[in-house]
């Protein structure tokens, strides 16, 4: 599990944009712990890596469908390393695979628990990017791994 500050020490912030964020992000509370906040004044990094703590704004029991949704709810890691204008069309998902690795740990999460997400992109080519992700419980259990192919618009 990445060594990051606990959620209560991370600031709850929305990505700064001049456009409406996707409505799916309205469902979550996000606390950045890895990489700069997208579209903020923070300096971009060499590494396309982003992540932090995320949970439902309206708590309910965790399930595999919610973990799959969270794997696509965090802003793309490429925004940590590239200065993309807030008006950019984003990175639509073409393909997403999520492997649930610890369903028993997932079933034991409190409805208001945060999970830690860690996403990175190593390849951007021909108008596409790949993004790998991990989703962790606060006690250090790897709940899921995700791999995504997105179109860079």
Secondary structure as UniProt FT lines:
FT   HELIX           7..9
FT   HELIX           23..27
FT   STRAND          28..34
FT   TURN            38..39
FT   STRAND          48..56
FT   HELIX           64..70
FT   TURN            71..73
FT   HELIX           78..81
FT   TURN            86..87
FT   STRAND          91..100
FT   HELIX           103..107
FT   TURN            111..112
FT   STRAND          115..121
FT   STRAND          124..125
FT   TURN            126..127
FT   STRAND          128..137
FT   TURN            138..139
FT   STRAND          142..152
//
